[in-house]
Amino acid sequence: MRVFECPHCEPGGKLRLPGMSSLTRISLHPRSQGFQQSGFVAGASHSPAGRVSAHDGARDTIERISGMKRIVMPIFLASLAVNLGAMIMRLDWLTVPALLGGWYLADFASGLVHMLMDYHPCPTGRGLADMFFYEGSRESEEYLAMARARMSRLNAFERIAYDFKNHHPRPDALGRRSLWRQIGSTLIVGALPCSLALNAVALWGHAPGWLLGLGSTFILGGAFAQYFHGTLHRRDNPAFIGMLRRAHLLMTPEAHELHHISLQRDFATNCGWSNPVINALFRTLRHHGHLPDAGLIPPP
C-alpha cells in the first residue's frame, strides 16, 4: 500500500489547510482511513460493511429523483452514438486531431471548473464549518440531522461549491459514490443538451467529420469528468481505465496527488494535458488578488 504524507497536517494529526487560522483545526478521527492512496481522509468514518457515509452535501435533487437516470442515461448514450456514427460517415484527415482536441478541451473544462469551485467562497451564516470540521462519525444521527438542516439552506450551486471543498480532507469519498451521483447533474445540465444540439448539427447542418469528432470527445470527456476524477481516488477500477492511463488519455493517481499536496496546481482531472495552461491562469489570477485561500474553507 502506498502511503502519502499529509502536507496540511501538523504533528498530532491536526488538519491545517491553506488559509486556515490557528483556531480552526480538526483532529483526525480515530477510525479514519488515514493518509492512503491520493490525498488524506480526515474525520471520515464508515460502517463495517463499507457503506458510504451520508455527507458531502447530503442528497441533492437529482439523487432523489429515482427514475431520472433510467431516462437520461440511455438518451445521452443514443445521442452520442448518433454523433459518432455521423462522424465515421464523414471521416477526413482532420478527424483524428479533432478527436484529441476535443479531449483536451474537456480536460481544460474539468480543470477550470475545479479551480473556480475550489476557491469559490461558500455562503456565511449557514453553519457549514460545523459539518466540515465535524470530528465524530459521519453516519451518526447527530451528523446526518446536521447535514440535512445545513444543506437544505443551500441552492444547487452552493452545494456543489461545498462538495468541492469537502473533497480535500476526505478525497476517497468521491471514489465510493455511484456513477449517477458523480455525473448525473452534468448530464442533465450540460452534456445531454450539448449532445442533442450536436445531433441537430450532424443531421440537418451537414457538419464535417472533424467538427463532430471535436464535439463528441468534448461532450464525452465533460460528461464523465467527475467519474474519471473518482477513479483517481479508488484502487478497484474497470480494465479500460488502466488502458487509457497507459495510453496517457487519462491521468494517474500519482499525477493527481500533486494537486492535493498544494491545492494550488494541476486542477484538471481527466488527462492533465491542460494543467500547464490552468496553472498559468491560476498564478495570474492569484497575482491580481483573486482566488484567496480563505475560499478553501467553508465559513461558520
BALOBA-1460 file (C-alpha; in Angstrom, 3 decimals):
// residues 300
<rec num="1" residu="m" x="0.000" y="0.000" z="0.000"/>
<rec num="2" residu="r" x="1.380" y="3.401" z="-0.956"/>
<rec num="3" residu="v" x="1.044" y="5.953" z="1.848"/>
<rec num="4" residu="f" x="1.344" y="9.664" z="1.183"/>
<rec num="5" residu="e" x="2.357" y="12.234" z="3.748"/>
<rec num="6" residu="c" x="-0.313" y="14.753" z="4.662"/>
<rec num="7" residu="p" x="1.016" y="18.178" z="3.588"/>
<rec num="8" residu="h" x="-1.650" y="20.056" z="5.531"/>
<rec num="9" residu="c" x="-1.313" y="18.335" z="8.909"/>
<rec num="10" residu="e" x="0.682" y="19.298" z="11.941"/>
<rec num="11" residu="p" x="2.218" y="16.884" z="14.442"/>
<rec num="12" residu="g" x="-0.509" y="15.095" z="16.342"/>
<rec num="13" residu="g" x="-2.856" y="14.737" z="13.389"/>
<rec num="14" residu="k" x="-4.215" y="18.292" z="13.214"/>
<rec num="15" residu="l" x="-5.531" y="19.319" z="9.812"/>
<rec num="16" residu="r" x="-4.422" y="22.742" z="8.638"/>
<rec num="17" residu="l" x="-5.465" y="23.738" z="5.125"/>
<rec num="18" residu="p" x="-4.164" y="26.861" z="3.385"/>
<rec num="19" residu="g" x="-5.941" y="29.938" z="4.700"/>
<rec num="20" residu="m" x="-6.979" y="28.283" z="7.965"/>
<rec num="21" residu="s" x="-6.444" y="30.278" z="11.102"/>
<rec num="22" residu="s" x="-4.732" y="28.817" z="14.128"/>
<rec num="23" residu="l" x="-8.121" y="28.387" z="15.806"/>
<rec num="24" residu="t" x="-9.837" y="26.413" z="13.046"/>
<rec num="25" residu="r" x="-8.309" y="22.961" z="13.095"/>
<rec num="26" residu="i" x="-9.671" y="19.448" z="13.098"/>
<rec num="27" residu="s" x="-8.276" y="16.273" z="14.616"/>
<rec num="28" residu="l" x="-8.151" y="13.134" z="12.530"/>
<rec num="29" residu="h" x="-10.896" y="10.782" z="13.611"/>
<rec num="30" residu="p" x="-9.539" y="7.557" z="15.189"/>
<rec num="31" residu="r" x="-11.434" y="5.406" z="12.669"/>
<rec num="32" residu="s" x="-10.474" y="7.341" z="9.554"/>
<rec num="33" residu="q" x="-8.666" y="5.501" z="6.795"/>
<rec num="34" residu="g" x="-5.546" y="7.616" z="7.211"/>
<rec num="35" residu="f" x="-3.335" y="9.021" z="4.519"/>
<rec num="36" residu="q" x="-3.883" y="6.452" z="1.783"/>
<rec num="37" residu="q" x="-3.593" y="6.454" z="-1.981"/>
<rec num="38" residu="s" x="-4.380" y="10.008" z="-3.205"/>
<rec num="39" residu="g" x="-4.703" y="12.643" z="-0.517"/>
<rec num="40" residu="f" x="-5.864" y="12.015" z="3.024"/>
<rec num="41" residu="v" x="-9.072" y="11.336" z="4.903"/>
<rec num="42" residu="a" x="-9.931" y="13.426" z="7.928"/>
<rec num="43" residu="g" x="-12.817" y="12.605" z="10.170"/>
<rec num="44" residu="a" x="-14.473" y="10.188" z="7.739"/>
<rec num="45" residu="s" x="-15.871" y="7.011" z="9.221"/>
<rec num="46" residu="h" x="-17.742" y="4.153" z="7.619"/>
<rec num="47" residu="s" x="-19.857" y="1.216" z="8.629"/>
<rec num="48" residu="p" x="-18.300" y="-2.252" z="8.879"/>
<rec num="49" residu="a" x="-19.880" y="-3.168" z="5.567"/>
<rec num="50" residu="g" x="-18.158" y="-0.247" z="3.886"/>
<rec num="51" residu="r" x="-21.343" y="1.774" z="3.351"/>
<rec num="52" residu="v" x="-20.572" y="5.311" z="2.268"/>
<rec num="53" residu="s" x="-21.354" y="7.877" z="4.916"/>
<rec num="54" residu="a" x="-24.076" y="10.364" z="4.029"/>
<rec num="55" residu="h" x="-22.109" y="13.596" z="3.917"/>
<rec num="56" residu="d" x="-20.735" y="15.709" z="1.036"/>
<rec num="57" residu="g" x="-23.835" y="17.790" z="0.609"/>
<rec num="58" residu="a" x="-26.381" y="15.192" z="1.747"/>
<rec num="59" residu="r" x="-28.651" y="14.190" z="-1.119"/>
<rec num="60" residu="d" x="-29.113" y="16.648" z="-3.950"/>
<rec num="61" residu="t" x="-32.250" y="16.965" z="-6.046"/>
<rec num="62" residu="i" x="-31.017" y="14.740" z="-8.850"/>
<rec num="63" residu="e" x="-30.189" y="11.901" z="-6.473"/>
<rec num="64" residu="r" x="-33.708" y="11.984" z="-5.062"/>
<rec num="65" residu="i" x="-35.400" y="11.633" z="-8.480"/>
<rec num="66" residu="s" x="-35.002" y="7.868" z="-8.728"/>
<rec num="67" residu="g" x="-36.358" y="7.387" z="-12.235"/>
<rec num="68" residu="m" x="-34.442" y="10.163" z="-13.973"/>
<rec num="69" residu="k" x="-31.260" y="8.187" z="-14.548"/>
<rec num="70" residu="r" x="-33.209" y="5.466" z="-16.374"/>
<rec num="71" residu="i" x="-34.326" y="8.097" z="-18.872"/>
<rec num="72" residu="v" x="-31.365" y="10.460" z="-19.160"/>
<rec num="73" residu="m" x="-28.519" y="7.952" z="-19.496"/>
<rec num="74" residu="p" x="-29.987" y="5.937" z="-22.427"/>
<rec num="75" residu="i" x="-30.952" y="9.131" z="-24.262"/>
<rec num="76" residu="f" x="-27.473" y="10.547" z="-23.789"/>
<rec num="77" residu="l" x="-25.725" y="7.379" z="-24.980"/>
<rec num="78" residu="a" x="-28.021" y="7.130" z="-28.019"/>
<rec num="79" residu="s" x="-27.421" y="10.788" z="-28.840"/>
<rec num="80" residu="l" x="-23.663" y="10.339" z="-28.527"/>
<rec num="81" residu="a" x="-23.821" y="7.259" z="-30.776"/>
<rec num="82" residu="v" x="-25.605" y="9.322" z="-33.453"/>
<rec num="83" residu="n" x="-22.835" y="11.915" z="-33.340"/>
<rec num="84" residu="l" x="-20.074" y="9.313" z="-33.555"/>
<rec num="85" residu="g" x="-21.866" y="7.473" z="-36.357"/>
<rec num="86" residu="a" x="-22.195" y="10.662" z="-38.387"/>
<rec num="87" residu="m" x="-18.516" y="11.397" z="-37.724"/>
<rec num="88" residu="i" x="-17.472" y="7.984" z="-39.050"/>
<rec num="89" residu="m" x="-19.505" y="8.524" z="-42.218"/>
<rec num="90" residu="r" x="-17.717" y="11.843" z="-42.801"/>
<rec num="91" residu="l" x="-14.153" y="10.965" z="-41.831"/>
<rec num="92" residu="d" x="-11.411" y="13.215" z="-43.133"/>
<rec num="93" residu="w" x="-7.777" y="13.827" z="-42.310"/>
<rec num="94" residu="l" x="-8.668" y="16.362" z="-39.627"/>
<rec num="95" residu="t" x="-10.867" y="13.963" z="-37.656"/>
<rec num="96" residu="v" x="-8.165" y="12.345" z="-35.500"/>
<rec num="97" residu="p" x="-6.549" y="15.671" z="-34.486"/>
<rec num="98" residu="a" x="-10.041" y="16.983" z="-33.754"/>
<rec num="99" residu="l" x="-10.803" y="13.995" z="-31.503"/>
<rec num="100" residu="l" x="-7.679" y="14.770" z="-29.486"/>
<rec num="101" residu="g" x="-8.559" y="18.459" z="-29.496"/>
<rec num="102" residu="g" x="-11.977" y="17.744" z="-28.032"/>
<rec num="103" residu="w" x="-10.385" y="15.559" z="-25.337"/>
<rec num="104" residu="y" x="-8.025" y="18.430" z="-24.488"/>
<rec num="105" residu="l" x="-10.917" y="20.891" z="-24.241"/>
<rec num="106" residu="a" x="-12.795" y="18.531" z="-21.909"/>
<rec num="107" residu="d" x="-9.707" y="18.298" z="-19.711"/>
<rec num="108" residu="f" x="-9.388" y="22.086" z="-19.746"/>
<rec num="109" residu="a" x="-13.044" y="22.449" z="-18.753"/>
<rec num="110" residu="s" x="-12.580" y="19.990" z="-15.871"/>
<rec num="111" residu="g" x="-9.600" y="21.970" z="-14.599"/>
<rec num="112" residu="l" x="-11.257" y="25.354" z="-14.966"/>
<rec num="113" residu="v" x="-14.384" y="24.257" z="-13.107"/>
<rec num="114" residu="h" x="-12.286" y="22.529" z="-10.438"/>
<rec num="115" residu="m" x="-10.161" y="25.627" z="-9.864"/>
<rec num="116" residu="l" x="-13.093" y="28.020" z="-9.639"/>
<rec num="117" residu="m" x="-15.227" y="25.779" z="-7.420"/>
<rec num="118" residu="d" x="-12.336" y="25.001" z="-5.066"/>
<rec num="119" residu="y" x="-11.888" y="28.702" z="-4.350"/>
<rec num="120" residu="h" x="-15.443" y="29.988" z="-4.739"/>
<rec num="121" residu="p" x="-16.484" y="31.002" z="-1.197"/>
<rec num="122" residu="c" x="-19.364" y="29.234" z="0.467"/>
<rec num="123" residu="p" x="-22.106" y="31.438" z="1.937"/>
<rec num="124" residu="t" x="-21.677" y="32.611" z="5.506"/>
<rec num="125" residu="g" x="-24.164" y="32.128" z="8.297"/>
<rec num="126" residu="r" x="-25.195" y="28.610" z="7.195"/>
<rec num="127" residu="g" x="-23.179" y="26.649" z="9.750"/>
<rec num="128" residu="l" x="-21.162" y="24.819" z="7.083"/>
<rec num="129" residu="a" x="-17.999" y="24.887" z="9.191"/>
<rec num="130" residu="d" x="-19.779" y="22.693" z="11.740"/>
<rec num="131" residu="m" x="-20.124" y="19.983" z="9.097"/>
<rec num="132" residu="f" x="-16.702" y="20.477" z="7.566"/>
<rec num="133" residu="f" x="-14.897" y="20.175" z="10.902"/>
<rec num="134" residu="y" x="-17.183" y="17.540" z="12.425"/>
<rec num="135" residu="e" x="-14.968" y="15.023" z="14.274"/>
<rec num="136" residu="g" x="-17.437" y="12.237" z="15.054"/>
<rec num="137" residu="s" x="-18.933" y="9.547" z="12.887"/>
<rec num="138" residu="r" x="-20.491" y="10.873" z="9.719"/>
<rec num="139" residu="e" x="-23.097" y="8.136" z="9.935"/>
<rec num="140" residu="s" x="-24.264" y="9.247" z="13.375"/>
<rec num="141" residu="e" x="-27.780" y="10.615" z="13.774"/>
<rec num="142" residu="e" x="-26.295" y="13.866" z="15.044"/>
<rec num="143" residu="y" x="-24.251" y="14.426" z="11.902"/>
<rec num="144" residu="l" x="-26.983" y="13.316" z="9.492"/>
<rec num="145" residu="a" x="-29.513" y="15.652" z="11.112"/>
<rec num="146" residu="m" x="-26.976" y="18.470" z="10.946"/>
<rec num="147" residu="a" x="-26.232" y="17.750" z="7.268"/>
<rec num="148" residu="r" x="-29.930" y="17.730" z="6.339"/>
<rec num="149" residu="a" x="-30.535" y="21.006" z="8.126"/>
<rec num="150" residu="r" x="-27.457" y="22.778" z="6.746"/>
<rec num="151" residu="m" x="-27.750" y="21.582" z="3.153"/>
<rec num="152" residu="s" x="-31.442" y="22.422" z="2.940"/>
<rec num="153" residu="r" x="-30.417" y="26.074" z="3.226"/>
<rec num="154" residu="l" x="-28.191" y="25.933" z="0.135"/>
<rec num="155" residu="n" x="-29.081" y="26.101" z="-3.536"/>
<rec num="156" residu="a" x="-27.685" y="23.593" z="-6.045"/>
<rec num="157" residu="f" x="-24.661" y="25.738" z="-6.930"/>
<rec num="158" residu="e" x="-23.775" y="26.324" z="-3.278"/>
<rec num="159" residu="r" x="-23.980" y="22.596" z="-2.555"/>
<rec num="160" residu="i" x="-21.553" y="21.867" z="-5.371"/>
<rec num="161" residu="a" x="-19.151" y="24.529" z="-4.070"/>
<rec num="162" residu="y" x="-19.260" y="22.938" z="-0.624"/>
<rec num="163" residu="d" x="-18.687" y="19.455" z="-2.071"/>
<rec num="164" residu="f" x="-15.509" y="20.620" z="-3.813"/>
<rec num="165" residu="k" x="-14.100" y="21.910" z="-0.533"/>
<rec num="166" residu="n" x="-15.227" y="18.866" z="1.427"/>
<rec num="167" residu="h" x="-13.376" y="16.675" z="-1.071"/>
<rec num="168" residu="h" x="-9.923" y="17.870" z="0.002"/>
<rec num="169" residu="p" x="-9.722" y="16.495" z="3.568"/>
<rec num="170" residu="r" x="-11.645" y="13.302" z="2.652"/>
<rec num="171" residu="p" x="-10.886" y="12.652" z="-1.054"/>
<rec num="172" residu="d" x="-11.624" y="8.915" z="-1.179"/>
<rec num="173" residu="a" x="-15.330" y="9.546" z="-0.589"/>
<rec num="174" residu="l" x="-15.647" y="10.631" z="-4.231"/>
<rec num="175" residu="g" x="-14.433" y="7.239" z="-5.421"/>
<rec num="176" residu="r" x="-17.149" y="5.483" z="-3.431"/>
<rec num="177" residu="r" x="-20.017" y="7.419" z="-4.976"/>
<rec num="178" residu="s" x="-22.269" y="5.847" z="-7.598"/>
<rec num="179" residu="l" x="-21.788" y="6.745" z="-11.256"/>
<rec num="180" residu="w" x="-25.099" y="8.607" z="-11.309"/>
<rec num="181" residu="r" x="-24.189" y="10.621" z="-8.214"/>
<rec num="182" residu="q" x="-20.929" y="11.606" z="-9.901"/>
<rec num="183" residu="i" x="-22.198" y="12.603" z="-13.340"/>
<rec num="184" residu="g" x="-25.991" y="12.934" z="-13.134"/>
<rec num="185" residu="s" x="-26.125" y="16.713" z="-12.755"/>
<rec num="186" residu="t" x="-23.521" y="17.213" z="-15.508"/>
<rec num="187" residu="l" x="-25.513" y="15.045" z="-17.900"/>
<rec num="188" residu="i" x="-28.785" y="16.849" z="-17.292"/>
<rec num="189" residu="v" x="-27.491" y="20.409" z="-17.237"/>
<rec num="190" residu="g" x="-24.706" y="20.255" z="-19.810"/>
<rec num="191" residu="a" x="-23.761" y="17.074" z="-21.644"/>
<rec num="192" residu="l" x="-27.191" y="15.929" z="-22.854"/>
<rec num="193" residu="p" x="-28.303" y="19.348" z="-24.191"/>
<rec num="194" residu="c" x="-24.942" y="19.776" z="-25.944"/>
<rec num="195" residu="s" x="-25.125" y="16.307" z="-27.466"/>
<rec num="196" residu="l" x="-28.671" y="16.882" z="-28.732"/>
<rec num="197" residu="a" x="-27.561" y="20.194" z="-30.239"/>
<rec num="198" residu="l" x="-24.699" y="18.385" z="-31.980"/>
<rec num="199" residu="n" x="-27.244" y="15.835" z="-33.255"/>
<rec num="200" residu="a" x="-29.103" y="18.659" z="-34.951"/>
<rec num="201" residu="v" x="-25.902" y="19.990" z="-36.500"/>
<rec num="202" residu="a" x="-24.937" y="16.481" z="-37.638"/>
<rec num="203" residu="l" x="-28.303" y="15.529" z="-39.133"/>
<rec num="204" residu="w" x="-29.511" y="18.823" z="-40.565"/>
<rec num="205" residu="g" x="-26.487" y="21.091" z="-40.625"/>
<rec num="206" residu="h" x="-24.208" y="18.740" z="-42.601"/>
<rec num="207" residu="a" x="-21.337" y="19.291" z="-40.169"/>
<rec num="208" residu="p" x="-17.930" y="17.950" z="-41.276"/>
<rec num="209" residu="g" x="-16.450" y="14.890" z="-39.614"/>
<rec num="210" residu="w" x="-13.757" y="16.823" z="-37.758"/>
<rec num="211" residu="l" x="-16.338" y="19.077" z="-36.085"/>
<rec num="212" residu="l" x="-18.390" y="16.080" z="-34.985"/>
<rec num="213" residu="g" x="-15.260" y="14.410" z="-33.610"/>
<rec num="214" residu="l" x="-14.255" y="17.545" z="-31.712"/>
<rec num="215" residu="g" x="-17.725" y="17.934" z="-30.238"/>
<rec num="216" residu="s" x="-18.162" y="14.251" z="-29.385"/>
<rec num="217" residu="t" x="-14.964" y="13.852" z="-27.380"/>
<rec num="218" residu="f" x="-15.511" y="17.194" z="-25.682"/>
<rec num="219" residu="i" x="-19.015" y="16.130" z="-24.627"/>
<rec num="220" residu="l" x="-17.884" y="12.633" z="-23.606"/>
<rec num="221" residu="g" x="-14.934" y="13.902" z="-21.566"/>
<rec num="222" residu="g" x="-17.012" y="16.617" z="-19.949"/>
<rec num="223" residu="a" x="-19.859" y="14.268" z="-19.076"/>
<rec num="224" residu="f" x="-17.623" y="11.718" z="-17.360"/>
<rec num="225" residu="a" x="-15.129" y="14.153" z="-15.806"/>
<rec num="226" residu="q" x="-16.264" y="13.507" z="-12.243"/>
<rec num="227" residu="y" x="-16.292" y="9.756" z="-12.871"/>
<rec num="228" residu="f" x="-12.692" y="9.940" z="-14.096"/>
<rec num="229" residu="h" x="-11.888" y="12.069" z="-11.053"/>
<rec num="230" residu="g" x="-13.427" y="9.423" z="-8.808"/>
<rec num="231" residu="t" x="-11.272" y="6.680" z="-10.328"/>
<rec num="232" residu="l" x="-8.217" y="8.607" z="-9.094"/>
<rec num="233" residu="h" x="-9.411" y="8.049" z="-5.525"/>
<rec num="234" residu="r" x="-10.005" y="4.302" z="-5.563"/>
<rec num="235" residu="r" x="-7.989" y="1.220" z="-6.421"/>
<rec num="236" residu="d" x="-10.664" y="-1.025" z="-7.920"/>
<rec num="237" residu="n" x="-11.340" y="0.335" z="-11.413"/>
<rec num="238" residu="p" x="-12.510" y="-1.234" z="-14.692"/>
<rec num="239" residu="a" x="-9.789" y="-2.514" z="-17.008"/>
<rec num="240" residu="f" x="-10.375" y="0.245" z="-19.574"/>
<rec num="241" residu="i" x="-9.282" y="2.872" z="-17.022"/>
<rec num="242" residu="g" x="-5.851" y="1.276" z="-16.803"/>
<rec num="243" residu="m" x="-5.655" y="1.029" z="-20.599"/>
<rec num="244" residu="l" x="-6.492" y="4.719" z="-21.025"/>
<rec num="245" residu="r" x="-3.924" y="5.646" z="-18.383"/>
<rec num="246" residu="r" x="-1.225" y="3.671" z="-20.154"/>
<rec num="247" residu="a" x="-2.159" y="5.464" z="-23.370"/>
<rec num="248" residu="h" x="-1.879" y="8.799" z="-21.487"/>
<rec num="249" residu="l" x="-5.523" y="9.576" z="-22.242"/>
<rec num="250" residu="l" x="-6.305" y="9.574" z="-18.513"/>
<rec num="251" residu="m" x="-4.057" y="10.785" z="-15.707"/>
<rec num="252" residu="t" x="-2.709" y="8.622" z="-12.887"/>
<rec num="253" residu="p" x="-3.392" y="8.957" z="-9.144"/>
<rec num="254" residu="e" x="0.252" y="9.939" z="-8.644"/>
<rec num="255" residu="a" x="-0.150" y="12.837" z="-11.081"/>
<rec num="256" residu="h" x="-3.364" y="13.969" z="-9.404"/>
<rec num="257" residu="e" x="-1.702" y="13.809" z="-5.983"/>
<rec num="258" residu="l" x="0.250" y="16.924" z="-6.967"/>
<rec num="259" residu="h" x="-2.995" y="18.852" z="-6.704"/>
<rec num="260" residu="h" x="-3.818" y="17.540" z="-3.239"/>
<rec num="261" residu="i" x="-0.327" y="18.365" z="-1.960"/>
<rec num="262" residu="s" x="-0.688" y="22.115" z="-2.517"/>
<rec num="263" residu="l" x="-4.278" y="22.756" z="-3.717"/>
<rec num="264" residu="q" x="-2.669" y="25.383" z="-5.949"/>
<rec num="265" residu="r" x="-1.817" y="23.484" z="-9.139"/>
<rec num="266" residu="d" x="-2.901" y="20.709" z="-11.511"/>
<rec num="267" residu="f" x="-6.673" y="21.181" z="-11.248"/>
<rec num="268" residu="a" x="-7.530" y="19.197" z="-14.397"/>
<rec num="269" residu="t" x="-8.706" y="15.667" z="-13.626"/>
<rec num="270" residu="n" x="-9.188" y="13.912" z="-16.984"/>
<rec num="271" residu="c" x="-5.848" y="13.534" z="-18.715"/>
<rec num="272" residu="g" x="-3.983" y="16.521" z="-17.290"/>
<rec num="273" residu="w" x="-2.893" y="17.827" z="-20.698"/>
<rec num="274" residu="s" x="-4.265" y="21.286" z="-19.923"/>
<rec num="275" residu="n" x="-2.666" y="21.647" z="-16.487"/>
<rec num="276" residu="p" x="0.220" y="23.870" z="-17.697"/>
<rec num="277" residu="v" x="-2.324" y="26.369" z="-19.051"/>
<rec num="278" residu="i" x="-4.588" y="26.113" z="-15.987"/>
<rec num="279" residu="n" x="-1.597" y="26.542" z="-13.679"/>
<rec num="280" residu="a" x="-0.517" y="29.692" z="-15.525"/>
<rec num="281" residu="l" x="-4.060" y="31.036" z="-15.306"/>
<rec num="282" residu="f" x="-4.176" y="30.272" z="-11.572"/>
<rec num="283" residu="r" x="-0.890" y="32.088" z="-10.946"/>
<rec num="284" residu="t" x="-2.122" y="35.109" z="-12.915"/>
<rec num="285" residu="l" x="-5.393" y="35.292" z="-11.011"/>
<rec num="286" residu="r" x="-3.590" y="34.950" z="-7.672"/>
<rec num="287" residu="h" x="-1.144" y="37.670" z="-8.683"/>
<rec num="288" residu="h" x="-4.079" y="40.023" z="-9.205"/>
<rec num="289" residu="g" x="-5.630" y="39.187" z="-5.830"/>
<rec num="290" residu="h" x="-8.229" y="36.652" z="-6.922"/>
<rec num="291" residu="l" x="-8.847" y="33.123" z="-5.556"/>
<rec num="292" residu="p" x="-7.746" y="33.769" z="-1.947"/>
<rec num="293" residu="d" x="-7.001" y="30.802" z="0.314"/>
<rec num="294" residu="a" x="-9.979" y="31.675" z="2.512"/>
<rec num="295" residu="g" x="-12.239" y="30.283" z="-0.212"/>
<rec num="296" residu="l" x="-10.985" y="26.754" z="0.510"/>
<rec num="297" residu="i" x="-12.639" y="26.644" z="3.936"/>
<rec num="298" residu="p" x="-16.432" y="26.798" z="4.469"/>
<rec num="299" residu="p" x="-17.293" y="29.604" z="6.909"/>
<rec num="300" residu="p" x="-19.495" y="29.236" z="10.019"/>
